[in-house]
Amino acid sequence: MNNQNFAIMGVGGYIAPRHLKAIKDTDNNLIAALDKFDSVGIIDSYFPESHFFVEFERFDRHIEKLKRRRNIQLDYVSICTPNYLHDSHIRMALRRGASAICEKPLVLNPWNIDALVEIEKESEGKVNTILQLRLHPSIIALKEKVDKGPKDKIYDFDLTYLTSRGNWYHASWKGDVSKSGGIATNIGVHFYDMLSWVFGEVKQNKVHVLTDDSASGYLEFEKARVRWFLSINYDNIPDDIKEQGKRTYRSITIDNEEIEFSTGFTELHTRSYEGILEGNGYGLMDAKTSIQIVHDIRNAEITPLKGDFHPFVKNIM
């Protein structure tokens, strides 16, 4: 395959360096980058010749000029912008005849996916999303174990993910539910995708806690009962983890057996890009189940603590 021409939106964001690295690692070109903030020196480490813009209109104009004056066609747009803008920026890529590679969450609501499916059909490009946990060796091994296991077995699964954030989080777009989708969407959507990919169709979705910094609930899939707890509040980190000077705690257990999940993340974006460029990326319908799950969590009534619930919930009630 010839080198492909990329543009990136949201190049100043946290996740953008992984996309820059993936574009570079797959021997492709970056012809334009956009961010409303101009602290983007990271570009020099990958594509110092790329043009950079702080205004969408000039970014869009530059791409148009390259096509008309130099016959340089945009092939892909990497989207690393705030969650609520993903839908609009995917549409922009498709209008340009390019394919989109969008960070999670692909969109905030399941009906956004339905609309994009129709637009994609009318377009030359394709919508791809980053579902990197499907490429993690531990998760692949787990799926193989479940697929090869007894057909009628229901697994007991606990997911705990605590990733501390400071006060800045609540003042940023991430703290605005209308823009981020809330905690479950912003830090949990790729876990819900992983769970549905491994364990099948969602049967039940209960929410026990839903605040601006923590969420917890119970999900039942075809092959698993899942208790989950997510938080950005440092106070919820176990004391023994705090004593080690750590601000993050992640635990995944299946039938009380811990799954090794502390490494193996560094190359997942590059591997995602490799799959996309080979025509094997994850598309709109691949993402829909997880988007439905987080939408339902965001709009759920709180369920009293009866039956199965995550043990961490007792610490914050």
N, C-alpha and C positions, 0 to 999 in steps of 0.2 A: 504494500500500500504506500502511495506517495505521502509525503508529509502533509498533515492536515493543518488548517489555519483555525486557531482558537481566539476567542475573546473571553475575558473574565469579568464578571460583575460582582462587586463586593470584595475587591482584592485586598482591602485593608482589614478584613475580618479574621477572626481566630482560625477558621478552618481553611482559609485561602492558600496558605503555604503548602498544604497537602495536595491541593489541586495544581498549583504551580509546579511542584515536584513531579506530579504524575504526567503533566503535559510534557515536561522536559524529559522524563525517563522514557517516554514513548516516542521520543524523537520528533516532536511536533513543534509548531510555531505559535507564538503569541503575538497577535497583531494589534490588540487593543485591550486596555484594562480600564475599569471604572470603579471609583469609590468617591463618596461625598467628602471623605477625609483624605488628606494628602500625606499622611505618615505611612508611606508605602515603599520605603527603601528596600523592602524584601524583594521587590521585583528585580533589583540588580543582581541578586544571587542566581537568578534563573533566566530572565529575558530583559537585559538592560536596553535593548533596542526597541522594546515595545512602547507604543504611544500610550500615554496615561491621561485620563480625563476625570474631572470632578463633577461635570455636568452631563447628564444623560444625552441631552440634545447634541452636544458636540461629539460624544462617543458614537452615537448613532450616525451622525453626519460623516464621521471619519470612515466608518465601515462602508457607507454608501459610496464615498469617493474612491476608496480602494477598488471597489467592484467596477465602477464606471470608467475610471481613468487608467487603472493598472491591471484590470481583469483579475484582481485578487478576490476570490470568493471566500466568504466566511463559511466554515464547515461545522464548527461547534461553538456553543456558548456555555461556559462553565458558570453556574449560578451559586454564589456564596453570600447572597444578600439576606436581610432579615426575612423571617418565615412568611410574613404576610405579603411580601412582594414577589414570592416565587411564581405564583400563578401568572402575574403580569409579565414577568421577565421570560418565562417559558414561552408565552405567546409572542413576545418580541422576537425570540430566536426563530420560531417557526415562520413568522412573517418574513424573516430575512432568508428563508430557504435553508436555514441551518438546523442542526439537531441540538437539543439541550441536554446538559449534564447537570442535574440539580441536586444540591445537598438535601439531606433530610431536615424536616419533613417536606415531602414533595409539595404538598399544599396543606391547608388547614382543615378543609372539609371534604367529605366524600363526593359531594355534588360538583366540586371544582374539577375532580378527576373526570367525571362524566362529560363535562363541557370540553375538557382538553382532548379527550378521545375523539370527539367530533372534529375539532380543529386539526388534530394530527392527521386524520384521514384525508383532509383537504390540502395537506402540506407535503413538501418534499422531505422534511426532516422528521426526526423521531425524538420522543421524550425519554430520557434515561434518568434514573435516580441512583443514588449511592446507598446501597443496602449492604454495607461492608461486613456486617456480622455473618452473613451467609458465606463469606469467604474465609472466615477465621477457622483455623485448623480444629480447635476444640469444639466449635459449633458444628462443623462438618462431621466430626467423629460422633457427636451426640445424635445428629440426625440419622446417621447410619445405624447407630445402636437402636434407636427407636423404630426405624423402618424394618430392621431385621428381627426385632423383638416380638414377643407374643402379640397377636393382633388385638386381643381384648384387654391388654394391660393398660391401666391408668397410672401415670407417674405422678408423684408428689414433688412439686418444684417450688423452690423459694428463690426469689430474685430480690437482692438488696443492693441499691446503688446510691451512695451518698457522696456528693461532689460539692464541697463547700464553695460558696460564692460570697463575696463581700457586699457591702451596702450598695456599691455601684450597680449591681445586678438589677435591683428594684427600680433604680432611676433610669435604666436603659430600656430599649424596646423589649428586651427579654422579660422585663417585669410587667409588661402590659399584655394581659391575656388576649386582647383583640389583635395583637401583633405577633405574639409568640405562640399562642395557643395554651399557655400555662406550663407548669412544671412537667406534667406527664407527656406533653407534646414535645417540649423543647429538649428535655434530656432523656426521655424514655421511649420515643417512637421507634427507634431502631431495635430496642429490646422486644417490643411488642411484635415487630415484624419477624424477629428471630423466633419468638415463641410460636407464632402462627405457622411459620415455615416448617418448624420441627414437629409440632403437635397437632396441626390440622385446624379444622373449623372451630370458631368461637361458639360456645354453648351458653355461657353465662358471664356477665360482667358486672361486678359489684364494686362500689367505691366506699371505703370506710373513712378516709381522710382526704380532704382537698382544700389546701390553703395556698397562700402565695409562695410558700417555700417547701412544702411537703405534700406528698400524695401517697395513698396506699389503698390496696383493694384486693379483690379475689377474682381471678379469671379462670374459667373452666373451658378447656378445649376438648377435642375428640379424645386425645390421649394424655391429658394432663390436668391436674388441679394446681393452680399457680397462686401463691401468695406473694405479693409484690410491695415493695416500699422504696420510694424515691424521695430524695431531699437534697436541698442546697444549704441547709442550716447546719453549721458546724457543731451546734449543741447536740445534734443527733448522732454524731460520730461516737462509736464505743470508746470508753476511757483508755483501753489498752492500745488502741490505734492512735489516739491523741498523744499518749506518752511516747510514742515512736516519732512524734513530730509530723505526722501525716495529716492531711486535710481531706483525703479521699478514702472511701471504703467501698469495696465491691465484692459481693459474694453471690455465687450461683450454686445451688445444691439441687441434686435430683435424688430422690429417695434417701435423703440425709447424707449423700456423698458429694463432697465439694468438687466442682469442675474447675480445673486450672484455667484461669482466665486473666492472668496478670500481664502476659506478654503476647506478641504476635500481631500487634496493631499497626506497626510502623509502615508496612508496605501495602496495606489493604486498599488505599485509594489508587495506587499505581496498578494493582491487580484489577480493580474495578474498571479503570480506564482501558486496560488491555482487553478485557472482555467486551466493553462497549465498542472499541475500535474494530474488533473481530465480528461484530454483529450479535454478540451474546450478552448485551446489557440487560438490566432489569428495567422494565417499563412501567407505564401507568397502572395497569391492572395488577402488577406485582405489588405495588405499594398500597393498593386500595384497602386491604384488610386492616393494616396497621393504622391508616388514616381514619377508618371507621371506629376502631377501638379507642383512639385518643379523643375523637369527637364525642363518643358516648361517655367517656370518663369526664370530659369537660362539662357535659350537660347532665350528669347523673344526679339523682337524689342520694344523699348520704345514707348508707345502710347501717343500722345498729350493729354493734360488735357481737354477733352471734355466729356460731359455726366456725368455719375457717377464716382466720385473719392473721396478718403478719405480726409476729411477736414484738417488733419494734413499735407498733402502734401504742402499746400500753405505756411506753415511755413519754409520749407526748400528749396523752389524753388527760 
